């Protein structure tokens, strides 16, 4: 039986005790920002995700086909949670939120541009890395280089003059600090009518990252940092716990369209997440520096 059939909506924005874990992580991913009237500085005052999550839970709109009963019946997951001293009901709502959030980002996200300052930095660096020399005739590059500008419905403009390209890169590089301070250059622009879907492997990584971020939040970083008792066969590895949650939620259950493997092969690969943490560690290594530009369509 679930802890609650429905959550009291009139509790937010202060939250509900059972949503303690969920709310702590949501503050990091979906912060509610206000401005101090005296100093003019921005500060985080909670999360806008809380009422959205409660409403979606009550209306049975959360992503995921797994149940609380199955969650409680999963011995490996439950033994690890109890061994770490984690409240299993609070963790259940954390699991629901993370699964819902990752689906809203990776399965049904919104396309967004990169951050302006980051794009300009990469642009200037790409030109600088290709720079050969400057002499009395101007700038020269190691390999041919062009810059193109495409306005929808109009002809593409191509800049292939090496001096023009070199000058443009220099202007950007010399003014990066000033450009960075402009608020427009720190934000992404959202393309509301452009849906985006990330690869399944990125979805798995984001799922892992959110749980890992939770375990690194104070005071949980110390509270759940438990050493395995001598002779105990219950694993207290948080990475293995997350791997088993991936298997439990059937997160890795979609076959690639290009895959020629049989359903049994897919099942076999998915089962590896339940047995050890090495498969998940491969994803972590592959995507540890991955920046996901897709905007969440649910907790926007």
GIJO-V281507 format. One record per helix or strand of 2 or more residues. SS is the DSSP state (alpha for helix, beta for strand). FROM is the first residue (numbers start at 1). TO is the last residue. If there is no record, write none. Layout:
BEGIN
ss=[SS | SS]
from=[FROM | FROM]
to=[TO | TO]
END
This chain:
BEGIN
ss=[alpha | alpha | beta | beta | alpha | alpha | alpha | alpha | beta | alpha | beta | beta | beta | beta | alpha | alpha | alpha | beta | alpha | alpha | alpha | alpha | alpha]
from=[9 | 17 | 31 | 42 | 49 | 68 | 75 | 88 | 109 | 116 | 131 | 138 | 147 | 157 | 162 | 176 | 183 | 190 | 200 | 220 | 238 | 263 | 278]
to=[11 | 29 | 35 | 47 | 58 | 73 | 84 | 106 | 112 | 129 | 135 | 141 | 149 | 159 | 174 | 180 | 186 | 196 | 215 | 223 | 248 | 275 | 287]
END
